[in-house]
Amino acid sequence: MIDIKDLFNCEISIEKNIIYKEKQPPSLSQRHTNDSFSYKWQNIDKKEGDLEALDYFQKKWYLDLYGFTSENVLRDYLRTKKIIFDAGCGLGYKTAWFAELSPESVVIGMDYSNAIFLAAKKYCNLNNLFFIKGDIADSGIKHGIIDYISCDQVIHHTDNPELTFEKLSDLLVKNGEFACYVYAKKAIPRELLDDYFREATLKYSNEEIQELSKQLTQLGKTLSELDLQIDVPDMPLLGIKGGLQDIQRFIYWNFIKCFWNKDFGEELSVSTNFDWYSPSNAKRYTEEEFRNLITLYNLKICHFHKEEACLSGRFKK
């Protein structure tokens, strides 16, 4: 087994499965974002049923996002990697998944929120798994030693996603791979509201955003239950696509995020809305902008995934 201390370019200490290192205090916007995710993850962690459902849906989605046709394919892939880094691991369920699938690999999960302590406690039985609290753009990990980096649904919540992308890319070995997900830009009216709310959210408490998220979930559910389609004209200057569309999805993609998924249920749907409205850091990208970022750091696309909500892929150094 690799000595975990040899992976870092700074002094670290290890207590059970938690790595401690010196870290710079976060900016106001990053601190607000961290606090919002600490609040979210602590709420989900208290509800075992919700966590199990989230675990199921997220793992299934992960395979699609990054081009793995099955869990067995992911297992075979990870077992070729000596060191795996889950950058922005939250409650650590995907980090633990990686560690379970590839028990001979060293797996490190890092997150800026207090969820890291919940993760460390929950998965303390996995001897190849370590957690560290801090900034994924300042991990303290040596350059050129990580075989696989997963930054799933996280990088857009950092202060400077482009810098974070660069810093994470630098950690890869030659031919190492970087799996990354970013939010996709939506229609102009939706983007304007989202940009406004990024600034406004700083003055609201987590409890207020949680209440708003419940209201938005109810709106999404009500619109969905109308089971109504409308014929929308193409409005390219506003970024609004034409055609026959469900009324809930039309409003959702073009004007206001009001997420509802009956398979998720109410609590996870509320959490999804909270996930969007609470963090002050939440940058979005066009496909061209994301592809340019990949090219800028000389990464080769192994798999690219595009949908209305997001852009993702695996990129080789």
VENBELMO-V269777 format. One record per backbone hydrogen bond with DSSP energy under -0.5 kcal/mol. NH is the residue of the N-H (numbers start at 0). CO is the residue of the C=O. If there is no record, write none. Layout:
BEGIN
nh: {NH/NH}
co: {CO/CO}
END
This chain:
BEGIN
nh: {3/5/6/7/8/12/14/15/16/17/18/19/21/30/31/32/33/34/35/36/37/38/39/40/41/42/43/44/45/46/47/50/51/52/53/54/55/56/57/58/59/60/61/62/63/64/65/66/67/68/73/74/75/76/77/78/79/80/83/84/85/85/86/86/87/87/88/91/95/96/97/98/99/100/101/104/105/106/106/107/108/109/110/115/116/117/118/119/120/121/122/123/125/126/128/129/130/131/132/133/133/137/138/141/143/144/144/145/146/147/148/149/150/150/152/156/157/160/163/164/165/166/167/168/169/170/170/171/172/175/176/177/178/178/179/179/180/181/182/183/184/186/187/189/190/191/192/193/194/195/196/197/198/198/199/200/201/202/203/208/209/210/211/212/213/214/215/216/217/218/219/220/221/222/223/224/225/225/226/229/231/231/234/237/238/238/239/240/242/244/246/249/250/251/252/253/254/255/257/263/264/268/269/270/271/272/273/274/275/276/277/281/282/284/289/290/291/292/293/294/295/296/297/298/299/301/301/302/304/306/310/311/312/313/314/315/316}
co: {1/2/3/4/139/19/17/13/14/14/130/12/10/26/27/28/29/30/31/32/33/34/35/36/37/38/39/40/41/43/45/46/47/48/49/50/51/52/53/54/55/56/57/58/59/60/61/63/62/66/69/70/71/72/73/74/76/77/105/147/83/107/84/149/85/109/109/88/91/92/93/94/95/96/97/101/81/104/127/83/129/85/131/112/113/113/114/115/116/117/118/120/122/124/125/106/16/108/18/110/131/134/135/6/169/141/170/170/82/82/176/84/148/178/150/153/154/157/159/160/161/162/163/164/165/166/167/168/145/172/146/314/148/176/177/312/150/310/282/308/284/252/237/253/186/187/188/189/190/191/192/193/194/195/195/196/198/199/200/204/205/206/207/208/209/210/211/212/213/214/215/216/217/218/219/220/221/222/223/244/229/242/239/234/234/235/234/238/231/229/227/245/246/247/248/249/250/250/255/260/260/264/265/266/267/268/269/270/271/272/273/279/155/182/285/286/287/288/289/290/291/292/294/293/315/299/313/313/311/309/181/304/179/302/177/299/175}
END
